[in-house]
Amino acid sequence: MNRKKIRLGVLVSGSGSNLQSIIDHSEKDQLDARISIVISNNPDAYALERCRRHNIPAAVLDHRAFPERADFDRQMIEILHASGVDLVVMAGFMRILTPIFFRAFPMKIMNIHPALLPSFPGLHVQQKALDYGVKFSGCTVHFAEEGVDTGPVIIQAVVPVFEGDDEKILSERILKEEHRIYPQAIQYYAEGRLEIIGRTVRVKSSGKIEAASLVNPPVTIT
Ligand code: GAR
């Protein structure tokens, strides 16, 4: 189909499975978006191999070469602007960004996080969820603001935590949902359906989900 596509700049640091999901949805023409540039701060990121396989332009910006965080951010901004990026998508990007970066792309930066924010921001959050003993966890796509894993929530997926889960099993259960909700959030954005009202993101004409509630473990009394 010949719809107008927005241009994405995707920031990665590691495996890039979320990047892969965006690539796959885009190649199947399920996204009104195409990836203009991928930037990795890690020269060894497997995400770079994914770019090679799919002929996607990629830049390596090794943060260790920059004495100041702000210099690294300025360089990223330059590359993203040169690629005409409409939306910045952080997909497993493990660097803290400075205010300079947020000012360059106001409410045009998305992030995905493997927890139900605002619970468990930061690192190793699947293990933290297990240690806390929560019965549900999940993932969140949000507009990124200054701070770590913070900003208006666009979409969340909930997964149950079962007895016997370890970090790997729970991470995989969450990651499967990440791969569904990130392309969806990008598509909502591309369709112009996201309206930010204070802290709340309204998704125009999204309808309502069926589930009235989720309980884990099950309620067996009436
Ligand atoms: C994903 O689980 C993503 O949510 C997480 O890093 C992983 C990257 O996987 N991001 C964060 O924790 C950000 N705070 P991927 O490289 O395979 O997409």
Boltz pocket constraint, residues with backbone or C-beta under 6 A from the ligand:
constraints:
  - pocket:
      binder: B
      contacts: [[A, 13], [A, 14], [A, 15], [A, 16], [A, 17], [A, 18], [A, 19], [A, 91], [A, 92], [A, 93], [A, 112], [A, 113], [A, 114], [A, 122], [A, 123], [A, 149], [A, 175], [A, 178]]
      max_distance: 6.0
